[in-house]
Amino acid sequence: MNVSQSAFVTREKITLKCVGIVTKPDSPEAAQFSKQLSCWLHDRDIATGINDIEEHMDLIIALGGDGTLLHIAELATKYSIPVLGVNFGSLGFLAEVNKDDTFESIEKIIAEETIIENRQMIRSRVLSKNSSSGYRFALNEVVITKNALDRLLHLSTKVNDQLLTDYRADGLIFSTPTGSTAYNLSAGGPLVYPGLATILVTPICPFMLSSRPLILPAEKLIKTKFKARDNKEAAQVLVDGQSLWKMHNGDELEIETAGHALKLIVSDSHNYFSILRNKLHWGVEDKRDK
């Protein structure tokens, strides 16, 4: 999917008949609030399902932090269900609604057109000599990485079948613009505005200092071949933090933009740059120095 700037922000009138409520695991506060929210929705003749996402749902409310929203992003995108993130976590780049503002936010969804940011997803699969895995989808990133005590990985990477380079590094991060504030940022990658259609390639602790992060157009197909030193060496592939596959010598990781975007509900006052300032503490004096 080529997510153009004009399609990034859309308005949609959502008729709520059934709402899915997903809670942060091991959070008594989120679990308790989900019951309160479910009763509130039932009073308005809106059916609910807790920690269960089904195709017929009109809205998913994620009660947690960004991790909770990442957990449900793949299914929400598959069924094209808009997502409202309520922040019970600590960071909240994606889940920007505060708990106390939840009911007011839902009332606005019921009464008005909803502002939606169509967040680019990427899909990945591992190609082996005689087989291939199914596609899995990521909102933030796909990572190929080594085990803790293993040596540097040798990753031969092509873009549209043209050789990019042979990386020697602890791993590679393939991220969306949304994911540019996550692992990519920690690894020295750039921040990218979420409305841009790109895929970021960021090496993790590369052997060569000249191996720098790269921003590619979203329509490019990326293939990374794992060249192991012996049959015992393996690499791990993580999709939005979940370890899904092992790669062995000659296996290839394929990355491309997904055919659908995540429909993320944002408020009228949503300001990406304000979120960056607040979450990354830009321009905020460190009181610890006083």
C-alpha positions in Angstrom: 0.0 0.0 0.0 1.3 3.4 -0.9 0.1 5.6 2.0 0.1 9.1 0.5 0.1 12.2 2.6 -3.4 13.1 1.4 -4.7 9.7 2.7 -2.9 9.9 6.0 -5.6 11.9 7.8 -9.3 11.0 7.1 -12.7 11.7 8.7 -15.2 8.9 9.2 -18.6 8.6 10.8 -18.6 5.5 13.0 -21.8 3.9 14.0 -21.2 2.0 17.2 -23.1 -1.3 17.5 -20.4 -3.5 19.0 -17.1 -2.4 20.7 -14.1 -4.5 21.5 -12.3 -3.7 24.8 -8.7 -4.9 25.1 -6.9 -4.5 28.4 -3.3 -4.4 29.4 -2.3 -7.9 30.7 -1.7 -8.0 34.5 -3.2 -4.6 35.0 -6.0 -4.7 37.7 -6.7 -1.0 37.0 -7.3 -1.6 33.3 -9.4 -4.8 34.0 -11.6 -2.9 36.5 -12.0 0.0 34.2 -13.0 -2.3 31.3 -16.0 -3.5 33.4 -17.1 0.1 34.1 -16.7 1.0 30.4 -18.6 -2.0 29.3 -21.6 -1.1 31.5 -21.4 2.5 30.2 -21.6 1.2 26.6 -24.4 -1.2 27.4 -26.5 1.6 28.8 -26.3 3.2 25.4 -27.3 -0.1 23.7 -23.8 -0.8 22.4 -22.6 -4.4 22.7 -19.1 -5.2 23.9 -16.5 -7.9 23.9 -13.7 -7.9 26.4 -10.2 -9.1 25.2 -11.8 -10.5 22.1 -11.5 -9.0 18.6 -14.1 -10.0 16.0 -14.6 -8.9 12.4 -18.0 -7.4 13.0 -16.8 -4.9 15.7 -17.1 -1.2 14.9 -14.4 0.0 17.3 -11.6 -1.4 19.5 -10.6 0.4 22.7 -7.2 -0.5 23.9 -6.8 0.1 27.7 -3.1 0.1 28.4 0.0 1.7 26.9 1.5 1.5 23.4 2.4 -2.2 23.9 -1.3 -3.0 24.3 -2.1 -1.2 21.1 0.8 -2.9 19.2 -0.6 -6.3 20.4 -3.9 -5.7 18.7 -2.7 -3.8 15.6 -2.4 -6.8 13.3 -6.0 -8.0 13.8 -7.5 -4.5 13.9 -5.8 -3.8 10.5 -6.9 -7.1 9.1 -10.6 -6.3 9.9 -10.2 -2.6 9.2 -11.5 -1.6 12.7 -10.6 1.8 14.1 -8.7 1.8 17.3 -8.9 4.2 20.2 -5.9 4.0 22.6 -6.4 4.9 26.3 -3.2 5.3 28.1 -2.7 3.2 31.3 1.1 2.9 30.6 4.0 5.2 30.9 4.9 6.5 27.4 1.8 6.8 25.2 3.0 7.8 21.8 0.0 6.0 20.3 -2.4 5.7 23.2 -2.9 9.4 23.8 -6.3 9.5 25.5 -6.1 9.7 29.3 -8.3 7.4 31.3 -10.4 10.4 32.7 -11.2 11.5 29.1 -12.3 8.1 27.8 -16.1 8.6 28.1 -16.0 12.1 26.6 -13.9 10.7 23.7 -16.4 8.0 23.0 -19.3 10.4 23.1 -17.6 12.5 20.4 -17.2 9.4 18.3 -20.9 8.7 18.7 -21.9 12.2 17.9 -19.4 13.5 15.3 -17.1 12.5 12.5 -14.0 10.9 13.8 -10.5 12.0 12.9 -8.4 8.9 11.8 -4.7 8.7 11.1 -4.0 5.8 8.7 -0.8 4.5 10.1 1.4 2.5 7.7 2.0 -1.1 8.5 4.8 -3.4 7.1 4.5 -7.1 6.5 7.3 -9.7 6.6 7.9 -13.4 6.0 10.9 -15.8 6.1 11.8 -17.6 2.9 13.7 -20.9 3.3 15.1 -23.2 0.7 12.0 -25.3 0.4 9.3 -23.3 2.2 8.1 -19.9 3.4 6.4 -18.7 6.5 3.1 -16.9 6.4 3.1 -13.1 6.4 3.0 -11.2 9.8 2.3 -7.5 10.2 4.0 -4.8 12.2 3.0 -1.3 13.2 6.4 -0.4 14.7 9.1 -2.7 13.4 10.5 -6.0 12.3 13.9 -6.9 13.8 16.4 -9.5 12.9 18.9 -10.0 15.7 21.5 -12.4 17.1 21.4 -14.3 20.4 23.2 -12.6 23.3 26.5 -14.4 23.1 26.7 -15.0 19.4 29.0 -13.2 17.0 28.0 -10.5 14.6 25.4 -11.4 11.9 26.2 -11.3 8.2 23.1 -9.9 6.5 23.2 -9.4 2.7 20.5 -6.9 2.0 18.8 -6.1 -1.4 16.3 -3.5 -2.4 14.1 -4.4 -5.4 16.7 -7.2 -6.1 19.5 -4.6 -6.2 22.3 -5.1 -3.6 22.2 -2.5 -0.9 25.1 -3.8 1.2 26.3 -6.7 3.3 25.8 -5.7 6.9 27.9 -7.1 9.7 26.0 -6.1 12.8 24.1 -7.3 15.9 21.0 -7.0 13.8 18.8 -4.9 11.5 15.7 -2.9 12.3 13.1 -2.4 9.6 10.6 0.2 10.9 7.6 2.2 9.9 7.5 6.0 10.5 5.3 5.2 13.5 8.0 2.9 14.8 10.7 5.5 14.3 10.2 6.6 17.9 10.7 3.1 19.2 13.6 0.7 18.8 14.8 2.6 15.8 15.4 5.7 17.8 17.3 3.8 20.5 19.6 2.4 17.8 20.4 5.9 16.5 17.8 6.0 13.7 16.0 9.1 12.6 12.6 10.3 13.6 10.2 10.3 10.6 6.8 12.0 10.5 4.1 9.3 10.5 2.3 10.6 7.4 5.3 9.9 5.2 5.3 6.6 3.3 8.7 5.1 4.1 10.5 2.1 5.4 13.5 2.7 7.7 16.5 0.4 7.7 18.7 0.8 10.9 21.7 -1.4 11.7 22.1 -2.4 15.4 25.7 -1.9 16.6 27.3 -2.3 13.1 30.9 -3.4 12.8 31.6 -0.5 10.3 30.9 3.0 11.5 30.0 3.9 7.9 26.9 1.6 8.1 24.3 4.3 8.7 20.4 4.2 8.9 18.6 4.5 5.6 15.2 5.8 4.7 13.6 4.0 1.7 10.3 4.7 -0.3 7.4 2.6 1.0 7.0 0.8 -2.3 10.4 -0.9 -2.2 10.7 -4.6 -1.5 13.6 -5.4 0.9 15.2 -8.9 1.2 17.9 -9.7 3.7 19.7 -13.1 3.4 21.3 -14.5 6.6 24.8 -15.9 5.8 25.7 -18.1 8.8 29.2 -19.3 9.5 28.0 -22.8 10.3 24.8 -24.8 10.6 24.5 -24.1 14.3 24.4 -20.3 14.0 20.8 -18.9 14.0 19.2 -15.4 14.0 15.9 -14.4 15.6 13.1 -12.4 13.9 10.9 -10.3 16.1 7.7 -8.6 14.9 6.6 -5.7 17.1 8.6 -7.3 20.0 7.2 -10.8 19.5 9.8 -13.5 18.7 8.3 -15.4 15.7 10.9 -17.1 13.6 14.4 -18.5 13.6 16.6 -18.0 10.5 19.3 -20.3 9.4 22.0 -20.2 6.8 20.6 -19.0 3.5 17.2 -18.0 4.8 15.8 -14.7 3.6 13.7 -12.2 5.5 11.3 -10.3 3.2 9.9 -6.8 4.2 7.4 -4.7 2.3 4.6 -2.2 3.0 1.3 -3.9 3.9 -1.8 -3.5 1.8 -3.8 -1.9 4.6 -3.1 0.8 7.3 -4.0 0.8 11.0 -7.0 3.2 11.6 -5.8 5.1 14.7 -8.3 7.5 16.2 -6.9 10.9 17.3 -8.4 13.9 19.0 -9.2 17.2 17.4 -6.3 18.7 19.4 -3.8 16.0 18.3 -0.4 17.5 17.7 2.5 15.2 16.7 5.2 17.7 17.5 3.7 18.4 21.0 3.8 14.6 21.7 7.5 14.5 20.7 8.3 17.4 23.0 6.4 16.0 25.9 7.5 12.3 25.5 11.1 13.0 24.5 11.5 16.0 26.9 12.6 18.3 24.1 13.4 21.8 25.4 12.7 20.7 29.0 15.4 21.7 31.5 16.7 18.8 33.5 15.9 19.7 37.1 18.4 17.0 38.3 21.3 19.4 37.3 20.1 21.9 39.9 
